[in-house]
Amino acid sequence: MEPSTSEVAVVVIDKVKEASLRKKLNRLNDVQLFLLAEGESDVVDFVKEAIPHWQQIPVYRTNEIGKIISFFREKMKAATPKLNGLVLAGGKSLRLGTDKGKINWHGNEQRYYIAELLQKFCDEVFISLP
């Protein structure tokens, strides 16, 4: 599904672009950040009127790079789905004659070794045993 073109996440307040911003007021339905261009001191009144909850939206200056990066990092973190790992450690091991998951692998049972590797990338790791 493609993102909606009617949603705007970031609005740059800049006198040079004021006319363009006025034309897009009806599409400002998902504003998540205001950026003030050099020389701007506040969100302009016509935007405040168009977005009733504007006070709850962060406002940064375009030269506040660290704050802007932190904002987007938090947004990306919140949008990242939880990832769980599952080690399937079952089977009859008929040919080997012993449980493969219990074989020593780098000083640990293979199933636990693999689970430890997954922990670096997953929120939770589970081992499925027969």
DSSP file (Angstrom, degrees, kcal/mol; ACC not computed):
  #  RESIDUE AA STRUCTURE BP1 BP2  ACC     N-H-->O    O-->H-N    N-H-->O    O-->H-N    TCO  KAPPA ALPHA  PHI   PSI    X-CA   Y-CA   Z-CA
    1    1 A M              0   0    0      0, 0.0     3,-0.1     0, 0.0     0, 0.0   0.000 360.0 360.0 360.0 128.2    0.0    0.0    0.0
    2    2 A E        -     0   0    0      1,-0.1     3,-0.1     0, 0.0     2,-0.0  -0.523 360.0-100.8 -79.7 146.0    1.5    3.4   -1.0
    3    3 A P        -     0   0    0      0, 0.0     2,-0.2     0, 0.0    -1,-0.1  -0.319  43.6 -99.6 -63.9 149.6    1.5    6.2    1.5
    4    4 A S    >   -     0   0    0      1,-0.1     3,-0.8    -3,-0.1     0, 0.0  -0.489  20.0-149.0 -70.7 135.4   -1.2    8.8    1.2
    5    5 A T  T 3  S+     0   0    0      1,-0.2    -1,-0.1    -2,-0.2    22,-0.0   0.581  92.7  69.0 -81.0  -7.9    0.0   12.0   -0.6
    6    6 A S  T 3  S+     0   0    0     22,-0.0    23,-0.6    23,-0.0     2,-0.4   0.539  84.1  86.8 -86.1  -5.6   -2.5   14.0    1.5
    7    7 A E    <   -     0   0    0     -3,-0.8     2,-0.5    21,-0.1    21,-0.1  -0.795  57.0-169.0 -99.0 136.3   -0.5   13.5    4.7
    8    8 A V        -     0   0    0     -2,-0.4    22,-0.4    19,-0.4     3,-0.1  -0.988   9.9-178.9-123.6 123.4    2.4   15.7    5.7
    9    9 A A  S    S+     0   0    0     -2,-0.5    23,-3.6     1,-0.2    24,-1.4   0.813  73.1  35.8 -90.0 -33.4    4.7   14.7    8.5
   10   10 A V  E     -a   33   0A   0     22,-0.2     2,-0.5    21,-0.2    -1,-0.2  -0.978  63.6-165.3-127.4 132.3    7.0   17.7    8.5
   11   11 A V  E     -a   34   0A   0     22,-2.7    24,-2.8    -2,-0.4     2,-0.6  -0.974   9.5-152.3-118.3 124.6    6.1   21.3    7.8
   12   12 A V  E     -a   35   0A   0     -2,-0.5     2,-0.7    22,-0.2    24,-0.2  -0.849   9.3-147.7 -95.5 123.0    8.9   23.8    7.1
   13   13 A I  E     +a   36   0A   0     22,-3.4    24,-2.7    -2,-0.6     2,-0.3  -0.821  36.3 148.8 -93.3 113.3    7.9   27.4    8.1
   14   14 A D    >   -     0   0    0     -2,-0.7     3,-1.6    22,-0.2     4,-0.3  -0.959  47.7-140.5-149.7 124.0    9.7   29.8    5.7
   15   15 A K  G >  S+     0   0    0     -2,-0.3     3,-1.3     1,-0.3     4,-0.3   0.841 104.6  60.9 -53.6 -35.7    8.4   33.2    4.5
   16   16 A V  G 3  S+     0   0    0      1,-0.3    -1,-0.3     2,-0.1     3,-0.2   0.822 112.0  38.0 -62.3 -30.6    9.7   32.4    1.0
   17   17 A K  G <> S+     0   0    0     -3,-1.6     4,-2.4     1,-0.2    -1,-0.3   0.199  82.6 111.9-105.4  14.4    7.4   29.4    0.8
   18   18 A E  H <> S+     0   0    0     -3,-1.3     4,-2.4    -4,-0.3     5,-0.2   0.902  76.5  50.1 -58.5 -45.7    4.4   30.9    2.6
   19   19 A A  H  > S+     0   0    0     -4,-0.3     4,-1.6     1,-0.2    -1,-0.2   0.904 111.8  48.8 -61.3 -41.6    2.1   31.0   -0.5
   20   20 A S  H  > S+     0   0    0      1,-0.2     4,-0.9     2,-0.2    -1,-0.2   0.899 110.9  50.3 -64.1 -41.3    2.8   27.4   -1.2
   21   21 A L  H >< S+     0   0    0     -4,-2.4     3,-0.7     1,-0.2     4,-0.3   0.889 106.2  55.5 -66.0 -38.9    2.1   26.4    2.4
   22   22 A R  H >< S+     0   0    0     -4,-2.4     3,-1.1     1,-0.2     4,-0.2   0.884 104.9  53.7 -60.4 -37.8   -1.2   28.3    2.3
   23   23 A K  H 3< S+     0   0    0     -4,-1.6     3,-0.3     1,-0.2    -1,-0.2   0.760 110.3  47.7 -67.0 -24.4   -2.3   26.3   -0.7
   24   24 A K  T X< S+     0   0    0     -4,-0.9     3,-2.2    -3,-0.7     4,-0.3   0.308  75.4 109.7-101.0   8.1   -1.6   23.0    1.1
   25   25 A L  G X  S+     0   0    0     -3,-1.1     3,-1.6    -4,-0.3    -1,-0.2   0.856  74.1  57.9 -53.7 -39.6   -3.4   23.8    4.4
   26   26 A N  G 3  S+     0   0    0     -3,-0.3    -1,-0.3     1,-0.3    -2,-0.1   0.643 104.4  53.8 -69.2 -11.6   -6.2   21.3    3.7
   27   27 A R  G <  S+     0   0    0     -3,-2.2     2,-1.8     1,-0.1   -19,-0.4   0.348  76.4 101.9-102.3   5.4   -3.6   18.5    3.5
   28   28 A L    <   +     0   0    0     -3,-1.6     3,-0.2    -4,-0.3    -1,-0.1  -0.463  41.4 124.0 -87.9  66.2   -1.9   19.2    6.8
   29   29 A N  S    S+     0   0    0     -2,-1.8    -1,-0.2   -23,-0.6   -22,-0.1   0.469  72.6  35.5-106.8  -3.0   -3.7   16.3    8.6
   30   30 A D  S    S+     0   0    0    -22,-0.4     2,-0.3    -3,-0.3    -1,-0.2  -0.144  72.6 162.0-141.9  43.1   -0.7   14.4   10.0
   31   31 A V        +     0   0    0     -3,-0.2   -22,-0.2     1,-0.2   -21,-0.2  -0.499   6.1 166.9 -71.1 129.1    1.9   17.0   10.9
   32   32 A Q        +     0   0    0    -23,-3.6     2,-0.3     1,-0.3   -22,-0.2   0.504  62.5  23.2-118.3 -11.5    4.4   15.5   13.3
   33   33 A L  E     -a   10   0A   0    -24,-1.4   -22,-2.7    24,-0.1     2,-0.4  -0.969  56.6-152.0-158.8 138.0    7.1   18.2   13.2
   34   34 A F  E     -ab  11  59A   0     24,-2.5    26,-2.5    -2,-0.3     2,-0.5  -0.944  13.0-163.6-108.5 135.0    7.5   21.9   12.5
   35   35 A L  E     -ab  12  60A   0    -24,-2.8   -22,-3.4    -2,-0.4     2,-0.6  -0.982   9.6-147.2-117.9 126.3   10.9   23.2   11.2
   36   36 A L  E     -ab  13  61A   0     24,-3.0    26,-2.3    -2,-0.5    27,-0.3  -0.825  15.3-139.2 -94.9 120.0   11.6   26.9   11.4
   37   37 A A    >   -     0   0    0    -24,-2.7     3,-2.3    -2,-0.6   -22,-0.0  -0.226  45.3 -67.2 -68.3 165.5   13.8   28.2    8.6
   38   38 A E  T 3  S+     0   0    0      1,-0.3    -1,-0.2    23,-0.1     3,-0.1  -0.299 126.1  23.2 -55.9 132.9   16.4   30.8    9.3
   39   39 A G  T 3  S+     0   0    0      1,-0.3     2,-0.3    -3,-0.1    -1,-0.3   0.233  95.4 115.5  93.4 -13.7   14.8   34.1   10.3
   40   40 A E    <   -     0   0    0     -3,-2.3    -1,-0.3   -27,-0.2     3,-0.1  -0.697  39.2-177.3 -90.4 142.9   11.5   32.5   11.5
   41   41 A S        +     0   0    0     -2,-0.3     2,-0.3     1,-0.3    -1,-0.1   0.610  61.2   0.9-114.3 -16.9   10.6   32.8   15.1
   42   42 A D  S    S-     0   0    0    -29,-0.0    -1,-0.3     0, 0.0     2,-0.2  -0.979  85.3 -73.3-161.6 167.0    7.4   30.8   15.5
   43   43 A V        -     0   0    0     -2,-0.3     5,-0.0     1,-0.1    -7,-0.0  -0.541  63.9-106.7 -66.6 133.1    4.7   28.8   13.7
   44   44 A V    >>  -     0   0    0     -2,-0.2     4,-1.9     1,-0.1     3,-0.9  -0.276  22.3-116.3 -68.9 152.1    2.7   31.2   11.5
   45   45 A D  H 3> S+     0   0    0      1,-0.3     4,-2.4     2,-0.2     5,-0.2   0.854 111.4  56.5 -58.7 -41.3   -0.8   32.1   12.6
   46   46 A F  H 3> S+     0   0    0      1,-0.2     4,-1.2     2,-0.2    -1,-0.3   0.814 109.4  47.5 -66.0 -27.2   -2.6   30.6    9.6
   47   47 A V  H <> S+     0   0    0     -3,-0.9     4,-1.8     2,-0.2    -1,-0.2   0.877 109.1  53.9 -75.7 -39.9   -1.0   27.2   10.3
   48   48 A K  H  < S+     0   0    0     -4,-1.9     6,-0.3     1,-0.2    -2,-0.2   0.894 109.9  48.2 -58.9 -40.0   -1.9   27.5   14.0
   49   49 A E  H  < S+     0   0    0     -4,-2.4    -1,-0.2     1,-0.2    -2,-0.2   0.843 111.9  49.1 -69.2 -33.9   -5.5   28.1   12.9
   50   50 A A  H  < S+     0   0    0     -4,-1.2    -1,-0.2     1,-0.2    -2,-0.2   0.752 113.5  47.2 -78.1 -24.8   -5.5   25.1   10.5
   51   51 A I    ><  -     0   0    0     -4,-1.8     3,-1.8     1,-0.1    -1,-0.2  -0.865  66.8-170.5-122.1  95.9   -4.0   22.7   13.1
   52   52 A P  T 3  S+     0   0    0      0, 0.0     3,-0.4     0, 0.0    -1,-0.1   0.795  87.4  47.0 -58.5 -30.8   -5.9   22.9   16.4
   53   53 A H  T >  S+     0   0    0      1,-0.2     3,-2.0     2,-0.1     4,-0.3   0.049  72.2 126.4 -98.1  25.1   -3.4   20.7   18.3
   54   54 A W  G X   +     0   0    0     -3,-1.8     3,-1.5    -6,-0.3    -1,-0.2   0.776  63.2  66.1 -57.9 -29.3   -0.3   22.6   17.0
   55   55 A Q  G 3  S+     0   0    0     -3,-0.4    -1,-0.3     1,-0.3    -2,-0.1   0.738  96.4  57.0 -66.2 -21.2    1.1   23.2   20.5
   56   56 A Q  G <  S+     0   0    0     -3,-2.0    -1,-0.3     2,-0.1    -2,-0.2   0.487  89.9  90.0 -87.5  -3.5    1.6   19.4   20.9
   57   57 A I  S <  S-     0   0    0     -3,-1.5   -24,-0.1    -4,-0.3   -25,-0.1  -0.805  85.9-111.1 -97.1 131.4    3.8   19.2   17.9
   58   58 A P        -     0   0    0      0, 0.0   -24,-2.5     0, 0.0     2,-0.5  -0.277  27.5-155.6 -60.7 145.1    7.6   19.7   18.3
   59   59 A V  E     +b   34   0A   0    -26,-0.2     2,-0.3    -4,-0.1   -24,-0.2  -0.986  19.2 168.0-125.6 119.9    9.1   22.8   16.8
   60   60 A Y  E     -b   35   0A   0    -26,-2.5   -24,-3.0    -2,-0.5     2,-0.3  -0.899  35.1-115.3-126.3 157.5   12.8   22.9   15.9
   61   61 A R  E >   -b   36   0A   0     -2,-0.3     3,-2.1   -26,-0.2   -24,-0.2  -0.642  32.5-115.4 -85.3 151.5   15.0   25.3   13.9
   62   62 A T  T 3  S+     0   0    0    -26,-2.3   -25,-0.1     1,-0.3    -1,-0.1   0.713 115.4  57.4 -63.4 -18.9   16.4   23.8   10.7
   63   63 A N  T 3  S+     0   0    0    -27,-0.3     2,-1.6     1,-0.2    -1,-0.3   0.441  78.8  93.2 -91.4   1.8   19.9   24.2   12.2
   64   64 A E    <>  +     0   0    0     -3,-2.1     4,-2.1     1,-0.2     3,-0.3  -0.472  49.6 161.1 -89.0  64.4   19.1   22.0   15.2
   65   65 A I  H  >  +     0   0    0     -2,-1.6     4,-2.8     1,-0.2     5,-0.2   0.868  66.0  54.5 -57.4 -44.3   20.4   19.0   13.4
   66   66 A G  H  > S+     0   0    0     -3,-0.3     4,-2.3     1,-0.2    -1,-0.2   0.904 110.3  46.3 -59.0 -43.5   20.9   16.9   16.6
   67   67 A K  H  > S+     0   0    0     -3,-0.3     4,-2.4     2,-0.2    -1,-0.2   0.894 112.9  49.8 -65.9 -40.4   17.3   17.4   17.7
   68   68 A I  H  X S+     0   0    0     -4,-2.1     4,-2.2     2,-0.2    -2,-0.2   0.920 111.5  48.3 -65.7 -43.3   16.0   16.6   14.2
   69   69 A I  H  X S+     0   0    0     -4,-2.8     4,-2.5     1,-0.2    -2,-0.2   0.926 111.7  50.0 -62.5 -44.5   18.0   13.4   14.0
   70   70 A S  H  X S+     0   0    0     -4,-2.3     4,-2.4    -5,-0.2    -2,-0.2   0.899 108.2  54.3 -60.8 -41.0   16.8   12.4   17.4
   71   71 A F  H  X S+     0   0    0     -4,-2.4     4,-2.0     1,-0.2    -1,-0.2   0.944 112.3  42.2 -57.4 -49.8   13.2   13.0   16.4
   72   72 A F  H  X S+     0   0    0     -4,-2.2     4,-2.6     1,-0.2    -1,-0.2   0.844 110.7  56.3 -71.5 -32.3   13.5   10.8   13.4
   73   73 A R  H  X S+     0   0    0     -4,-2.5     4,-2.6     2,-0.2    -1,-0.2   0.927 108.9  47.6 -61.0 -43.6   15.4    8.1   15.3
   74   74 A E  H  X S+     0   0    0     -4,-2.4     4,-2.5     2,-0.2    -2,-0.2   0.901 111.4  50.4 -64.7 -40.6   12.6    7.9   17.8
   75   75 A K  H  X S+     0   0    0     -4,-2.0     4,-1.5     2,-0.2    -1,-0.2   0.914 112.8  46.6 -63.0 -42.3   10.0    7.7   15.0
   76   76 A M  H  X S+     0   0    0     -4,-2.6     4,-0.9     2,-0.2    -2,-0.2   0.901 111.8  51.0 -66.4 -40.6   11.9    4.9   13.3
   77   77 A K  H >< S+     0   0    0     -4,-2.6     3,-0.7     1,-0.2    -2,-0.2   0.919 110.4  48.9 -62.4 -43.9   12.3    3.1   16.6
   78   78 A A  H 3< S+     0   0    0     -4,-2.5    -1,-0.2     1,-0.2    -2,-0.2   0.806 112.3  49.5 -65.9 -29.3    8.6    3.3   17.3
   79   79 A A  H 3< S+     0   0    0     -4,-1.5    -1,-0.2    -5,-0.2    -2,-0.2   0.576  86.4 101.8 -87.2  -9.9    7.8    2.0   13.8
   80   80 A T  S << S-     0   0    0     -4,-0.9     3,-0.1    -3,-0.7    -4,-0.0  -0.639  74.0-128.9 -78.4 122.5   10.2   -1.0   14.0
   81   81 A P        -     0   0    0      0, 0.0     2,-0.2     0, 0.0    -2,-0.1  -0.304  26.9 -97.0 -69.7 154.5    8.2   -4.1   14.7
   82   82 A K        -     0   0    0     40,-0.1     2,-0.5    41,-0.0    40,-0.1  -0.489  38.6-153.5 -68.6 137.5    9.2   -6.5   17.5
   83   83 A L        -     0   0    0     -2,-0.2    40,-3.6    -3,-0.1    41,-0.7  -0.968  11.8-174.1-121.2 121.8   11.3   -9.4   16.3
   84   84 A N  E     -c  124   0B   0     -2,-0.5     2,-0.3    38,-0.2    41,-0.2  -0.823  13.9-140.1-110.4 152.9   11.3  -12.7   18.1
   85   85 A G  E     -c  125   0B   0     39,-2.8    41,-2.5    -2,-0.3     2,-0.4  -0.857  10.1-163.8-112.2 149.0   13.5  -15.7   17.4
   86   86 A L  E     -c  126   0B   0     -2,-0.3     2,-0.7    39,-0.2    41,-0.2  -0.976   5.2-159.9-135.0 120.3   12.6  -19.3   17.4
   87   87 A V  E     -c  127   0B   0     39,-3.0    41,-3.1    -2,-0.4     2,-1.0  -0.890  12.5-149.8 -97.9 117.8   15.1  -22.2   17.5
   88   88 A L  E     +c  128   0B   0     -2,-0.7     2,-0.5    39,-0.2    41,-0.1  -0.774  24.7 169.7 -89.9 102.5   13.4  -25.4   16.3
   89   89 A A        +     0   0    0     39,-2.2     2,-0.2    -2,-1.0    -1,-0.1  -0.561  34.6 102.7-115.8  65.8   15.3  -28.1   18.3
   90   90 A G        +     0   0    0     -2,-0.5     2,-0.1    39,-0.2     3,-0.1  -0.712  25.9 106.8-134.0-175.3   13.3  -31.2   17.7
   91   91 A G        -     0   0    0     -2,-0.2     9,-0.1     1,-0.1    -2,-0.0  -0.376  67.4 -95.1 119.3 162.0   13.4  -34.3   15.6
   92   92 A K        -     0   0    0     -2,-0.1    -1,-0.1     7,-0.1     5,-0.1   0.697  37.4-148.1 -86.3 -20.0   14.1  -38.0   16.2
   93   93 A S     >  +     0   0    0     -3,-0.1     4,-2.6     1,-0.1     5,-0.3   0.897  34.9 161.8  53.1  44.4   17.8  -37.9   15.3
   94   94 A L  T  4  +     0   0    0      1,-0.2    -1,-0.1     2,-0.2     5,-0.0   0.906  69.6  43.0 -64.0 -44.0   17.5  -41.5   14.0
   95   95 A R  T  4 S+     0   0    0      1,-0.2    -1,-0.2     2,-0.1    -2,-0.0   0.893 120.0  41.7 -71.4 -38.4   20.7  -41.5   11.9
   96   96 A L  T  4 S-     0   0    0      2,-0.1    -2,-0.2     1,-0.1    -1,-0.2   0.823  95.4-142.9 -78.7 -31.1   22.8  -39.7   14.5
   97   97 A G  S  < S+     0   0    0     -4,-2.6     2,-0.3     1,-0.2    -3,-0.1   0.455  71.6  66.9  84.0   0.0   21.4  -41.7   17.4
   98   98 A T  S    S-     0   0    0     -5,-0.3     2,-0.4     5,-0.0    -1,-0.2  -0.979  99.0 -80.8-148.0 158.5   21.5  -38.8   19.8
   99   99 A D    >   -     0   0    0     -2,-0.3     3,-1.4     1,-0.2     4,-0.3  -0.447  34.3-154.0 -64.1 116.5   19.7  -35.4   20.1
  100  100 A K  G >  S+     0   0    0     -2,-0.4     3,-1.5     1,-0.3    10,-0.3   0.822  91.1  64.1 -63.1 -31.5   21.4  -33.0   17.7
  101  101 A G  G 3  S+     0   0    0      1,-0.3    10,-1.9     9,-0.1    11,-0.4   0.707  99.1  54.3 -66.2 -18.9   20.4  -30.0   19.9
  102  102 A K  G <  S+     0   0    0     -3,-1.4    -1,-0.3     7,-0.2    -2,-0.2   0.479  78.8 119.0 -94.1  -2.5   22.5  -31.4   22.7
  103  103 A I  S <  S-     0   0    0     -3,-1.5     7,-2.1    -4,-0.3     2,-0.3  -0.409  76.1-107.2 -64.5 136.8   25.7  -31.6   20.7
  104  104 A N  E     +D  109   0C   0      5,-0.2     2,-0.4    -2,-0.1     5,-0.2  -0.499  42.3 178.8 -68.5 125.5   28.4  -29.4   22.1
  105  105 A W  E >  S-D  108   0C   0      3,-3.9     3,-0.8    -2,-0.3     8,-0.0  -0.933  70.1 -23.5-134.4 107.8   29.0  -26.4   19.8
  106  106 A H  T 3  S-     0   0    0     -2,-0.4     3,-0.1     1,-0.2    -1,-0.1   0.879 129.8 -45.8  55.7  41.6   31.6  -23.8   20.9
  107  107 A G  T 3  S+     0   0    0      1,-0.2     2,-0.3     0, 0.0    -1,-0.2   0.553 127.4  74.8  85.4   8.5   31.3  -24.8   24.5
  108  108 A N  E <  S-D  105   0C   0     -3,-0.8    -3,-3.9    -5,-0.1    -1,-0.2  -0.969  93.4 -82.1-145.9 158.9   27.5  -25.0   24.7
  109  109 A E  E >>  -D  104   0C   0     -2,-0.3     4,-2.5    -5,-0.2     3,-0.6  -0.404  47.2-117.9 -61.1 142.2   24.7  -27.2   23.6
  110  110 A Q  H 3> S+     0   0    0     -7,-2.1     4,-2.5   -10,-0.3     5,-0.2   0.865 112.0  54.1 -52.6 -43.9   23.9  -26.3   19.9
  111  111 A R  H 3> S+     0   0    0    -10,-1.9     4,-1.7     1,-0.2    -1,-0.3   0.881 112.8  43.4 -61.2 -38.7   20.3  -25.2   20.7
  112  112 A Y  H <> S+     0   0    0     -3,-0.6     4,-2.3   -11,-0.4    -1,-0.2   0.848 110.8  55.0 -76.3 -34.4   21.5  -22.7   23.3
  113  113 A Y  H  X S+     0   0    0     -4,-2.5     4,-1.8     2,-0.2    -2,-0.2   0.939 110.9  45.0 -61.0 -47.0   24.4  -21.5   21.2
  114  114 A I  H  X S+     0   0    0     -4,-2.5     4,-2.1     1,-0.2    -2,-0.2   0.891 111.0  53.8 -65.3 -39.7   22.0  -20.7   18.3
  115  115 A A  H  X S+     0   0    0     -4,-1.7     4,-1.5    -5,-0.2    -1,-0.2   0.895 107.2  51.6 -62.2 -39.5   19.6  -19.0   20.8
  116  116 A E  H  X S+     0   0    0     -4,-2.3     4,-0.6     1,-0.2    -1,-0.2   0.889 107.9  52.0 -64.2 -39.0   22.5  -16.8   22.1
  117  117 A L  H >< S+     0   0    0     -4,-1.8     3,-1.0     1,-0.2     4,-0.3   0.912 109.3  50.0 -62.1 -41.3   23.3  -15.8   18.5
  118  118 A L  H >X S+     0   0    0     -4,-2.1     3,-2.0     1,-0.2     4,-1.5   0.803  94.5  73.0 -67.8 -29.2   19.7  -14.8   17.9
  119  119 A Q  H 3< S+     0   0    0     -4,-1.5    -1,-0.2     1,-0.3    -2,-0.2   0.756  87.5  63.8 -60.2 -23.8   19.5  -12.7   21.1
  120  120 A K  T << S+     0   0    0     -3,-1.0    -1,-0.3    -4,-0.6    -2,-0.2   0.756 116.9  27.2 -68.1 -23.5   21.7  -10.0   19.4
  121  121 A F  T <4 S+     0   0    0     -3,-2.0     2,-0.3    -4,-0.3    -2,-0.2   0.526 113.5  68.1-116.7 -10.2   19.0   -9.4   16.8
  122  122 A C     <  -     0   0    0     -4,-1.5   -38,-0.2     1,-0.1     3,-0.1  -0.809  64.7-139.6-119.9 153.4   15.7  -10.3   18.6
  123  123 A D  S    S+     0   0    0    -40,-3.6     2,-0.3    -2,-0.3   -39,-0.2   0.907  95.8   6.6 -71.5 -43.7   13.7   -9.0   21.5
  124  124 A E  E     -c   84   0B   0    -41,-0.7   -39,-2.8    -3,-0.1     2,-0.4  -0.982  67.7-154.2-138.7 150.0   13.0  -12.5   22.7
  125  125 A V  E     -c   85   0B   0     -2,-0.3     2,-0.4   -41,-0.2   -39,-0.2  -0.988  10.6-168.4-127.3 135.6   14.3  -15.9   21.7
  126  126 A F  E     -c   86   0B   0    -41,-2.5   -39,-3.0    -2,-0.4     2,-0.5  -0.915  12.6-147.0-122.0 148.4   12.4  -19.2   22.3
  127  127 A I  E     -c   87   0B   0     -2,-0.4     2,-0.7   -41,-0.2   -39,-0.2  -0.975  12.4-150.6-115.6 122.7   13.6  -22.8   21.9
  128  128 A S  E     -c   88   0B   0    -41,-3.1   -39,-2.2    -2,-0.5   -42,-0.0  -0.832  18.1-174.4 -95.7 118.9   11.0  -25.3   20.7
  129  129 A L              0   0    0     -2,-0.7   -39,-0.2   -41,-0.1   -41,-0.0  -0.802 360.0 360.0-110.9 153.5   11.6  -28.8   22.1
  130  130 A P              0   0    0      0, 0.0   -40,-0.1     0, 0.0    -1,-0.1   0.521 360.0 360.0 -69.8 360.0    9.8  -32.0   21.2
